[in-house]
Amino acid sequence: MQAASGWFKHWSAGKTLLAALVVGAAIALAGVLSDPGLASAFVRAPSGGYVYVGTAAQTKAARAAALKDARSIVTPPKGKTIGIIQLSGTSAQSIGVVAAARQIAKMFGYSVKVCDPNFDPQKVAQCATSILAQNPSVIFSVSTNTGAMGSGFRDAVAKGIPWFSVVSGVVPAKGVRDYGTLGVDLTKIIDNYLIKRMRQISQDRPLKLFAIGAPTVGLASLVEGQQLARDVKAAGDVTLINHDLDLSNAVQDTLTTSQQVLQQNPDLAGMWTLCDFCLPLMAQQVKNAQGSNRKTVIGGLYANPQAIDGIREGTIDAVSDHPWQSSVWVAMDQVLQNWTRGKAIANGGVVYKKYRLPFMKPYLLTKGNVKTSGAVIPVYGPDFQTYFTTKWRKEFQGVK
């Protein structure tokens, strides 16, 4: 779950856990890089914990597409600044967004300014004001409704500064270009997997599926919960046990409610959540209840390092995810074409249809494609980094 403004004030209990996830990711990454067998599988160095693990054929296709799409050579502007307002510096998606921006900035000699509200609603508005004061040329915000940004957002729009929202979709607002996702496809992928897997394992009917949602968090969370309900209804043999997360006590609520549901439903067939850090907690309670003979299928949306570890260890079955960093590369391409050629910047998800390759397509992470990748968080799909670096080096003079 990647949240909007109403979510921030309820994360005090989760901050320590999320910080631990970052430390754990760093340790895991160090272990991967020290293992010659795993390191040889990398297509390139990690970026914010994410590693592209697509095929050589996909990289070749990305390079070929970029050479076809590159425009005439022009000189890019100098001295630009990329401003970023994170969801939290402990969030895997926020870390990935910053890493992508810094990669791009290095190519063009630009600077990157980052502000981390760390889920604090008051700091969100402060971050918007702080970033604006540093004269950014373009601004990215992660999964946060612009209503939380206060005058900083309004002033940026008034100045004509391009503003992009990435990762989860937000409430539409004049001046923000939403390159995030509402999570419908993410939800469909994990729902289809869970229902099929539950049918394979359990003979009970109806199949009981416990879900932790958070409809008040933001637009994407609401839409994802609604899609789950539709998928369960369409299945015909699944009963949904739905729980809205107690946002004021998210960690303990996840642990307590999961334990209670397991006790009351020993035949529980599956668990689902859109809360990224809740998923490992739910898996922990299933392990406590069922030991090594696990019968409850566990899956969710949005990968983080601990969830990936859980998949590798067999305590979690699957997570649906997107190549989140690709949205930053797409947005910067739109801005660069605007700065150098006066091209209009596309609004919303329609932007992805303007490219030859299908960027931001969701995928499912399971033991089959996670165990051997060697990545803290593996990324699949078109090789967006190769595409844009190849394209920009051909059409922009002096790009590194």
Summary of the structure (lengths in Angstrom):
residues: 400
radius of gyration: 21.1
end to end distance: 35.7
largest distance: 66.0
contacts: 1472
relative contact order: 0.18
helix: 51%
strand: 16%
